[in-house]
Structures are given as C-alpha cells and as structure tokens.
Amino acid sequence: MNNRVIALCAGLLLAGQVRAEFHLPALPPIPEIPAPRPIDSMPLGNSAAAPEIKLDLPIAPGPFEPTWASIEKNYPGAPSWLREAKFGIWVHFGPQAAGQSGDWYARRIYAPGTLAYENHLKNAGHPSEFGYKEVLRDWNPAKLDPAALVQIYRDAGARFLIIQGVHHDNFDLWNSQYQPWNSVRLGPKRDLLGEWSRAARAAGLHYGVTFHHEYTWWWWQNAFSADQEGPKTGVPYDGNLALADGKGKWWEGLDPRLLYTVNLREYAGVSEAAMSPWNPPPAGLFTRHAAYAKWYATWWALRIMDVIDHYDPDFIYTDGTGTQPFEGSHTGTGVKADAMQRVIAHYYNRALERREKVDTFSVIKFRPKTNGTVNTEEHGIPSDIKIDQPWIAEAPVGDWFYAPNFTYDSGMVIRYIIEAVARDGNAGICVSLLPDGSLDAGSARMLREVGEWMRCNGQGIYGSRAWVRPGEGELIDGKLKMLPGGKLGKKQADFVFGPEDFRFTLGKDGALYAFCLAVPAPETELKLTSLGATANLLGKPIRTVTLLGHTAPTLAWRQTPDALVITSPSTMPCATAIVFKID
C-alpha cells in the first residue's frame, strides 16, 4: 500500500468516520471444561497437520488485515527512533518480586525442592493454605515511584523502556477489563502500567509493554498437584480450588481458573514439563479442550488489545520460544490459532488512526524476518553482525526478578551494550527492583556509573549502526572473544578483555567509533589492524583520531600499511571502555 492510500485511510479514521464504530468486544464465558482424566492418559493432537484456527475476534478497521501477508505488505518498516535510542531499561517487575527468589517464583512455590518453595514455606506458608493468590493479595510495592525511577533510567543513558504488562503468573499490572486478577483490584490497588507509561511520556522516552501469558495455561500445572512427601503429603495445592470455594473468603467472586487456568495434566508430557525448570510440554494440541483453547487464545489477544487501546504503547512484546504465539509447538503448544496476527493488525490500524503513521513495532521472540516484527536475543548476542531484522539484546543483572547477592558491575553492562550495538542491535537491560519497588544501593550505583560512561561516549552508541566488521582482537575457535552469554553476574563482571580487543560502530555523524574493551595502561601503543592503509576498509585515509572525553589538545597516532597505531594518553577519561572517534 502506498503512502497516499495510508494517509487517506488515516484521514478517514481521524475524522471519526470509522473510529466511533469500533469497540473491543466482551469476553465470552469460559466454555464447559471436561472432567479431568488420569495424568498422562491422553496423547496430544498433531499440530503440524492441523489447520490454523481463525478466531472470531473483530479488530479495529484499517488497511492491516489479520494475516501475515497483509502485515508484511502494509508495514512501512521499523521506526527510526529504535535505531536512535539503542539502549533501554527492562522494567521486569511484578508480584513475583515478593518472593526474593529470582525468576518464576509463582510457579516454583508449587515445586518442592526449589529455592522458591523453601522460601515460601519459611516466609509465607504452605501453598495449600497460602498460595500465589495470597501473594497477590498482600504484595504492596509502597516505595515504587515510576517517575523517580524513569529519571534514574534516563540519567543512566536509557532512551526507551520495556515495561512488563503481565508475566506468566497471569496477573495484569493495569486496570484490565478482561482479567479481574489485576493490580488495581488486588495488592497495590494501583494502575502500575498507567504510572509507568505516564512517567515515560513525561521524560520523553519511548516505551513498550510486554505480555508473557502465552505460557500461562500450561505454566501453572504443578499448582494442581500436592506434596509427594512430608506432613502435607497429598494435600492439594490451591490451584485445585473452584469459584464456589471462595464463598465467604477474601477472594469471593474471583474465579481461580482465571488465575491458575485449568488442569491439563491428562495430556502426555504436561505433568513432567510442569516440574521441569522451564520446559514447555511437547508439541501438540489439547484436543479434548479445543473450545477452551480457542477461548484462551481469544482472552490472550483481548488483554493485549485492551492495553493497545488504553495506553497506546510504542511497541508490544510477546514472549515465547516459537515463531509465533499459539503455533501448536514450543511455548505455543496446545492450540494453533491466528491470535498474533489479529493483535498486530489491530495494533497497526490503531497506530495509523491515532498517529497518522505506523511508527510502532511488535516483538515476537524467535520469529524469522517478517516485515512488521522485531526480534530479541535473550542473554546471548550473535557472534556476527545481524542486519536481517531489527533486534534487541536483552539480559537481566542477576535475574529477571530480585534475589539477594546479585553482582552489580557497570563494566559488564557497558560491554554488553557495546557488544550488541557493534552487531547492529539494541540493548535492553533489566535491573530488578526490590519487592517494595525501590532500587537497592548496588543497582543505583551501577546505573549512575553507566550514565557517566554514556554521557562521555554516547555519540558512538546512539543512532549508530554496524560497520563492516563488529570488531577485532583475540579469537577463540576462530571467532572474536566475547562477553559470556547468560544473565549478567560475576562471570561477566570478572571476564577479562585486553587492549587488543576492539569493537566498532559507524556513528550517525559518519565517523567510525572504535571501542577498546579494556582501559590500556598510559602511553601504550594500540594497534587496530582493521584500519591499516593496506586493508583500505575505510575507503580513504584517516584524517583525525580523537579520544572521547580526553581534554588534551592532541593524541598521538599514525596510520601504517598494517594498522592504525594510537598511543594512549597519560590519563584516561573512563574506568571501563575507552572510545576513539576516527574521521
């Protein structure tokens, strides 16, 4: 579709000729759930051979139809602001922080032998009596101040936020019209997403909202179990409760199925997967629960569309390990539906209606290049330059939810950002908040140090793109030595680079930026073989070389046939990586 047609559609929408006619539909009631059969007694249906279900779910009118072909055809390309921003903070915060047990606390309180289970027993009670629903009731991040935190993140150099909307725990962190288990009705009784979005807009930061509830309908399956040994052997966990069980209790009127979903352990592999660290069930369809599966996919979509319509985020993010949510395999096992296409088409039509252009994007983890989607690299970073699609490298400091004794080191965060942008990516760093919503001292110090470095060297980061090679230096198995993958911790903080290890970016000013990943000793000769005259990768001779943050008038350097040779000055502007600007 050409720009003239898109503009015409936008004009009609803004004129109110279409907008007033569309409202999100009501959520249908949960369909009848068949009585559970014995665990592992039912084979999963063949998802590969099954057709994709088309949901009976209307979307906002516009040129985008709920098909990948229409999305690819009409999407104008990733917005320029993403390349300009480059560095963001991942606001991965919700009631699971209350456990101070790291990621997946909600599920693991139903898994004896895990840290979360032991912490929950000690600090709260047995999950048959004090389950996750009570965690939701009692969680109150009284010190959470999104406006103050956003200013800290901006001072650290972040230019966008990734804000958690709902995690696998199924608890919506906004005034959700489709999920009564939400932060306005329970716990803090605050519209947390509203507070974060207003703070981001006031600070001039772009923000997106993340949705992790594709996992949820199989993620909770161990909540339908019970201890297999000890004093509570055989006593069912609270996932087994029904709506009627709440009569006269604090949660009266709240259906447990809308939190814990329904028991699906009759399907082969579901129960085993529920007790694993993170694995989804095998690929396949929940054939006896087809009506429920279609309902759940509709519910999943409506909750995202609710946020789109009420908060107008700059991007949406869906978590998963397959090419799209609800594909019948990976984390999308159980049903095969077009829920993702409907959400994206609705989102882009709404963007066109409100903004007169589509300057938004949709993150689908692990989806191959699709015009209209952005990918992520969780924990790891590609070894080579990756320009086939826009992408965001994402990693937490310590873990995705708070636990004691994390390692806080600004150097590993800075090097993670450098590794990502040198390969044409962006970086999103999670700095986990305490259960009360505050930053601990280590996190605050680390962010201040990152901000100091970014203010000195950000011109080589913001708006940059990859050069012809990501860097040079020591090789391991024929590839550049890189910051280790995984969550950012002691291993990354202690990782040693040498003065021969460089990364490159091409700045929006046309200059080449060379990041030395180690701070060299004073008056050391640094040799960049990629910039030798014989290699001719720049296409012309070097005119000037400066060190960002270095105030002395001159810097000794020479370009030889074999290398650009720079003599480091007697004092260094940074304690982590130093950055040379090469014109």
Secondary structure, 3 states (H helix, E strand, C coil): CCHHHHHHHHHHHHCCCCHHHCCCCCCCCCCCCCCCCCCCCECCECCCCCCCECCCCCCCCCCCCCCHHHHHHHCCCCCHHHHHHCEEEEECCCHHHHHCCCCCHHHHCCCCCCHHHHHHHHHCCCCCCCCHHHHHHHCCCCCCCHHHHHHHHHHCCCCEEEEEEECCCCCECCCCCCCCCECCCCCCCCCHHHHHHHHHHHCCCEEEEEECCCCHHHHCHHHHCECCCCCCCCCECHHHCCHHHHCCCCCCCCCCHHHHCCCCCCECCHHHHHCCCCCCCCCCECHHHHHHHHHHHHHHHHHHHHHHHHHCCCEEEECCCCCCCCECCHHHCECEECHHHHHHHHHHHHHHHHHCCCCCEEEECCCCCCCCEEEEEECCCCCCCCCCCCEEEEEEECCCCCCCCCCCCHHHHHHHHHHHHCCCCEEEEEECCCCCCCCCHHHHHHHHHHHHHHHHHHHHCCCCECCCCCEECCEECCEECCCCCCCECHHHHCCCCCCCCEEEEECCCCCEEEEECCCCCCCCEEEEHHHCCCCCCCCCCCCCEEECCCCCCCCCEEECCCCEEEECCCCCCCCCCEEEEEC
